[in-house]
Amino acid sequence: MKHDKLATANAAGLTTAGVYVACRILVGLFPDAAFTVAQSWFHGIELQKLGGWSLTWESFFLGLISSTAFAWAVGWCFAHCYNWFVKK
C-alpha cells in the first residue's frame, strides 16, 4: 500500500499544528507544570536558569508556522521513503 505524499504531509502538518496550539494553551495555563515536564524531556536540564516563558503573539505564530511547515516536510519525506521501501 502506497502513501499519498500530499495526504501524509497534510496530516502530519495538521496534527502538529493541533498539538502546538494545545501545548501553548497548557503552557499559558500551567507554566510551572510545563517547566517541570519540559525539564524531564530534556534529561533534567535546569530550564529555570534560562528564564520564563515568552508568550507573545509573534512567538506563537512563528512557532506555529515553523513547526507546521517542518512537520509537513517530514510527512512528505516519510511518505516518499515509505513508498520507496514498499517498491523493494
N, C-alpha and C positions, 0 to 999 in steps of 0.2 A: 504494500500500500504506500503510495507516494504522498508526501505532504505538499499541499498547495503553499508555495513560499509566501505569497502575499497574505493568505489567511493566517498562517502561522505567525508571521511578523506582526500582523494587526492584533492577534490575540495576545501575544507577548507584550506589545506596547500598551494595550488597554488594561491588561492585568496589572502591569507595573504602575500605570497612572492611578488606578484604584487603590493599590497598596500604598503608594506615595501619599495620596490625599488622606487616607485613613491614618497613616503614621503621623503625618503633620498635625492632624487634629488631636491625636493622642499625646503628642509632644506638647501641644499648647495646653491641654487639659491637665496632664500629669508630668510636668517637666522633671521632677526628681526621680520618678519611676523610670522615665525614658533614659535618664543618665545612667541609672543602675543597669538597665537592660543593655544599653549600648556598651557600657564598660564590660559587661560579661561577654558580649560578642567580640570585643577586641582584646580578649585574653587578659583582662584585668588592668589595662592601661588606665591611669587615673585621669579621666576626662575632665574632672572638675578643675584641674590646673589650667585647662585651656580656656576657661571662662564659661559664660552662659550661652543660651541659645540665641540665635539671630533670626527671629520670626518676622521678617519683613515681607511685604508682598513681592518685592523684587526677587528676594531669595527663593520664595515659594515658587514663582513662575519659572525662574531659571532652573531650579531643581526638577520641577515637574516636566518641563520641556526636554531638558537634557537626559533625564532618566528614562523618559518615554522613548525618545529617539534612540538611545543606546539599546534599550530592550527590544525595540523594533528591529534594529540591525542584528542583534543576537538571534532573534527569532528567525529572521531571513536566513542567516548563516546556518543556523541549526537545521532548517528545512532543506537547505541546499546540501549540507553534509549528509543528512539522513537519506535523501534521495540518491546521493552518490553511493552510499553504502548499500542501499537496497538493490542497486543495479549489479553489484558484485556478487 
